[in-house]
C-alpha cells in the first residue's frame, strides 16, 4: 500500500513538472503582451465602470 501511495505522489509530481515546463515553453514562444500593462489603470477603469452602473 505504501508503494502505491509513493508511486501516485511521484506520478503527480512528474505531471506537475511537465505541465510547468510546457507552460514556460509556451510563454517563451508566445509572450503575453497584456502582461506589460500596469495594474493600476485597469483597477481605475473597473472602479469607474462600477460607479457608473451603481448610479443607474
N, C-alpha and C positions, 0 to 999 in steps of 0.2 A: 504494500500500500504506500509506503514511504517513497519507493522508487517511482511510482506513478505520479505522486504529487511533485517530486523533483523534476520529472520529465515534463509535466504540464507547465510548471513555472519556467523551465528552460525554453520550452516551445513558445510561450507567450513573450518571454524576454527577447528571443530572437525575432519574433514577428514585430515587436515594437521597434527594435533596432532597424529592421528592414524598412518599415514604414517611415521612420525618421530619416533614413538615408535617401529614400526615394523622394521624400518631401524636400530635402535640401537640394537634390539634383534638379528637381523641377523648378525650385526657386532660383537656382543658378542660371538655368536656360531661359526662364520666363520671369524676369523680375517684375514685381508688382509696382506699377507707377503710383498707385494710390497711397502707398506706404510713406511716400515723401511728403504728403500733405500734413501740415501740422494739425494737431487735435483740437486746439483752442478755437479756430474759426468754425470747425464743424460743430462744436458744442454751442457756439454762439448762434449758429443758424438753427440748430434744434430748439434752443430756448426761444428764439424769435418766432418760430413756427408754432411752438406751444402757446406762447402768449397770444398769437393771432387767433388761433382756434378757441382759446379759452374765453375770449371776449365775445365771440359769436353766440 
